Amino acid sequence: MNKKDIRTSTDPDLAGSYAAMERAARAAQDLAIKLAWPVSRWLFCAPYFE
């Protein structure tokens, strides 16, 4: 297994791939939070309005 850290690679394709994966992960987390917020608000507030 290669233990080279691609973040510090001199190959711009490797370093760029890592940066792209980080951006995709951050975007997925942001989307999950945006989608979960209305559901969690409904779950926790709905019993008080019945």
N, C-alpha and C positions, 0 to 999 in steps of 0.2 A: 504494500500500500504506500502511496506517495504521501509523505507528510509535509509537503511544501505548502505554505500558506498562500493561496491564490490572491489574497487581498494585497500582498506586497509584490506580486509578480511583475516582472519587467514587460511581460506580454500584455499589451493593452486589452486584448480580447478576454483574457482570463480575469483581469482586474475588473473590467467592465461587466463581465458576467456575474461576478459576485455582487457588484453594486446593483445590477438589475434584479438579482434575487432578493436583495435587501429591500429595494423599493416595492417589489411585488408582495413581499411579506408584510410590509407596513401598510400597503393599500388593502390587503386582505383583512388585516386587523381593524383598520378604520371602517371598512364595509361591515364587518361583523358587529362592531359597536353600533353603527347606524341602524342596522337591521334589528338588533336586539333591544334597542332603547324603547321603541313603542310597545313591544311585547312585554317587556319587564314592567313598564309603567302600567299597562293594563292589568297584569297579574297582581301587582301589589296595591293598586288603587281601586280596582273593580269591587272588592268586597265592601268598601266603605260607601259605595254609591247605590247599593241595593236596598 
